[in-house]
Amino acid sequence: MATYTFKAMDLAGLPAKGEVEAESKQQVADQLKERGLIVVDIAHKYRSKEISLSFLNRVNPKDLAVASRQLATMVTSGMAIMRALHVLEQQTQSKPLREAIAAVRKDVEAGLLLSDALERHPKVFGPLYVSMVRAGETGGVLEDCLMRVADQLEKDAALRRQVRAAMVYPSVIISFAVIVLLALVTFLIPVFKSVFKTFPGKLPALTQFMVNFSDLVKGQWYLLIFGFIAIVVGFISWKRSSFGRPMWDAFKLRVPMKIGDVVQKVSIARWSRTLASLTSAGVPILQAIDITGKTAGNAVIENSMGDVIASIKGGGSIAAPLKEAGAFPAMVAQMVGVGEETGALDTMLEKVADFYDSEVEAAVKALTSIMEPVMIIVVGGIVGVIVISMYLPLFSIYNSIK
C-alpha cells in the first residue's frame, strides 16, 4: 500500500483535497469517484529519495520520435489511448522513456488528459511536445500532431548531429595539442633546465616562464587540475545564469571564422521549424511564439520574441519586429511577412527552415575546411614557442661571445 495525495472537486464545484492509501493511482481515482468527486490531481506523498544521475537518464530524441510515430499509428488505427500507451510501454527499449510512458499511462488511468500527464515529465516531453499534443486533443487530430512532433524531433536531432560532427576534428586536434604541450613541458624542458644551471646571468623571460611552468606541472600538478575544474565550473555557472546566458549567446553570434554564422543559422532553422509545427498544429499564435523562443536555443532570439508578442497584442505583425531584431536576416522577415499576407505562415516557415538546414550543412563543411589549417598552425605554434624558448639562452651566449 502507498499513500497518495489528491486534489478534486465535488459536484458543486467546491475543491477537496486529502490523503488516501491504495495500491495504485487507479484505485485512488475509483475511490474518489465513488465519493462523488471529480479527480483533478493524484500524486505520491512520499517520493523516492534515491540518488539519481540525470545525465545518465536522458531520453534520446530519436527514441522519442520513434515512440511518437508508433503512438500516432496506433491512434490512427482506432486503438484506445490507454491500450496504445500500454503497448508502447512494453515495446520501448529505452529504460528512462519506458518509465516515463508508464507514469503517463498511470496518470491517464487516474483521469488526466494525455497532455496534462505528459506535462508532468518536462525533462522527457518538452513544452513543444506538450503543446502540440494538447492542440491535437482539442482539435481531434492527435495522430497528425504526433506525426508532426516526431518529424520535428528527427530534424532537430539531424541538425545537432551536423554541428557535433563539425566539432570532432577541432576537439581531436586541441586534445592532441594539449598532450604534446604537457609531454614537452614534463620531459623536454627538465633536460634543458639542468644545462641552464651552468649558464651565467639570467635566463630570457620566455625561457624562465617555460621553466617555471614545467616546475608547476611536475611539482604542483594538482593546482592546475583544481584551477581547470574551477574555471570550467565557474564558466558553466555563469553561462547558465540569467545575466550570463544572454551575454554568451550574443557572443556566439559574433565569433569569427564563420562559427557565428553557423550558430545563427542553426538557431533560425530550429526557430522556423518549431513555429511552423506549432502553428500548423493549431496552437494559438501567442503561445506558439513564446514556446518557439524558449526552444530556439539562443537567448538573443528568445528576447526578440517578446517584441513579436507585444507587436501581435498591439495589432501588428510578426515580420515587423523581426526586421528590427539583429539575429534575423532580412530574408526571414520578408518570407514571414509574405506568409502572413497570404495566410500560409506555416508553409513559409517550413521553407525557411529547409533553406537554413541546407545552409547549415554547407556552412559546417566550410567551417571544417577553415579549421584544419588553423588547428595545424596552433599545434605548430605551441611546439615552436617551446623549442624557441629552450634555445634562446644558447643564442644569448653566442651573441655575447661574438
Number of C-alpha atoms within 10 A of each C-alpha: 8 12 16 19 17 20 17 20 16 15 9 7 10 9 13 14 14 10 15 20 15 15 12 16 26 17 15 23 24 15 14 19 14 10 10 13 21 19 21 16 18 24 15 16 14 10 7 8 6 6 6 9 8 8 7 8 14 14 18 14 18 16 16 20 22 17 23 23 19 22 22 23 17 19 20 14 10 9 14 11 16 15 13 18 23 15 14 20 22 11 11 18 12 15 13 16 21 18 13 19 23 17 17 26 23 19 23 21 18 21 18 18 16 20 20 17 23 26 19 16 15 11 13 20 20 15 19 22 23 21 26 26 27 24 21 20 16 12 13 11 18 21 21 19 27 25 19 24 25 24 18 21 23 18 21 19 15 14 18 13 12 16 18 12 13 20 15 11 15 16 12 11 17 15 12 13 20 13 12 15 15 15 12 17 21 17 12 15 22 16 11 13 17 10 9 18 11 8 12 9 10 11 19 14 11 16 23 16 13 18 21 13 16 22 17 16 17 14 10 12 13 12 12 12 12 11 12 12 12 12 12 12 12 11 13 13 13 15 16 12 11 11 10 14 18 19 14 16 19 17 12 17 20 14 13 9 13 17 17 17 20 24 20 23 24 25 23 24 26 23 25 23 26 28 27 25 24 26 21 17 25 18 22 12 15 16 13 22 23 18 21 25 23 17 20 21 17 24 19 23 26 20 15 18 23 14 17 22 20 15 16 15 11 9 9 13 18 22 20 17 21 23 17 14 18 12 18 19 15 14 11 21 19 16 18 24 20 15 18 16 11 10 11 14 20 22 18 23 24 18 18 21 26 16 13 23 23 14 17 22 18 12 21 22 16 16 18 16 12 13 20 13 11 13 18 13 12 14 18 12 13 15 15 12 13 18 15 13 20 24 13 16 21 14 12 12 13 10 9 8 7 5
